[in-house]
Amino acid sequence: MADIERHHTNQRMSQIVKHNGTVYLAGQVGTAGASVAQQTQDCLDKVDALLAEAGSDKTRILQAVIWLADMADFDEMNGVWDAWVAEGHAPARACGEAKLARPDFTVEIIVTAAA
C-alpha cells in the first residue's frame, strides 16, 4: 500500500497531500480585499510554491478547480490565469461561482498535479 505524505497539516486540513505519484493541494486564496487579478496572482504564486515543495510544477497540473465569488470576475481572473499557464500544458479545468469562506475573498484555486 502506498504511503500518504501530508505537509503543512493542522487539525482541519493539509496544504499538500502526496499519494501514489499525485499531489493534491488545498484550496488557495489570495490577499483578502485585493483586486480579483491580485487575488488570482496570489493564489497562483502559492500554487507554484507548494508544487515546488512537493517536487512538481505547473506543467504537471492535471486538474484545476477555480471558485469565484462572482462570475462577473471571470474575464479578470482569466487574464491572470492565461498568462500563468505554461503553453501546451493547460490542465483540465472547471470554474464556478460559490460563496467563499470570507466575503473579501474573490478567488479560490484548487489543484491536483502529477509528482
N, C-alpha and C positions, 0 to 999 in steps of 0.2 A: 504494500500500500504506500502511495506517495506521501511524503511529508507535506504538511501545510506550514508555511512561514508567514508570520504576521509581524508587521513593523508599525511603529507609532500607534500602539494599541492602548486603549483605555477601556473603561467598563462598557462603553456604548459601541465603539467601533475601532477598526484598524484602518489606517490610511492606505496601507499596502497589504495585500494578501497574495502570496505566490503559491501556486499548486500545479503540479504536473505540466510545467512549462508555460503557464499562463499567469499573467499579472492582472490583478483586479485592483482598481483604485477606488477609494471612497469618493463621493461627490465633492468637487472642489468649487469654492465660491471665492469671489474677489473682495475688494475693499468695499465694505458697506457704504452706500450713499454715493459712490463714484459713478461715473457715466457707464452706460452699457458697454461701450467699447473698452473702457479701462477695466471694468469687472471681468470682461471676457479675456483680456490680455493677462490679468492677474491669475485667472483660472488656468490658462494655458501655460503660464510660467510655472505654476505649481505642478501641473501635469508633467512638464518637461523634467523638473527636479525629481519628482517621485519616480518617474520611469527610469531616469539615470541611476537613481539609488537602487532600483530593482534590477538593473542590468539590461534595460531595454531603452527604446526611444520612440519618437513619434512616427517613425517609418514602420514600426511594428504594431501599431494600433490596429486591432481587429474591429472594434466597435466603439462608438461614442454615442452617448445619450445626453442631450442638451435640454435643460429645462429653462424656459424664460418665464418671468413673472407676467409678461405681456407680449403676445405675438407681434404687436406693433413694433417691437425692437428686433425683429428677425433680420432685417437688412443690416442694421448697425452691428449686430453680433456677427453676421456672416462676413462683413468686411474685414474683421479681425481674424476670424476663423480661416477664411480663404487665403489670407496672406501667410498664415502659420502652417497650414497643412503642406507637407512635402509633396511636390509634384509627383504624380504616379503612385502615391501611397495613401489616397483617400480611404478612410475606413468606412464600413457600414455605419450609417448614422441615422438617428431619429432626433427630432426636435419637437417639443410640445410646450404647452403653457401649463404652469402649475403655480399654486401659491407656495412660495418658498419659506424657509424657516423664519426669516425676518422680513418685514416689509421693505427694508432698504437694500436687500439683495435682489438683483435683477436677473442673474445668470447662475446656473449650476451645471457643471460638466462632469460626467461620469465616464470613465474609460476602462476598457479591457484590452490588453495587449499580449502579444507573444513575448516570452522572455528572451 
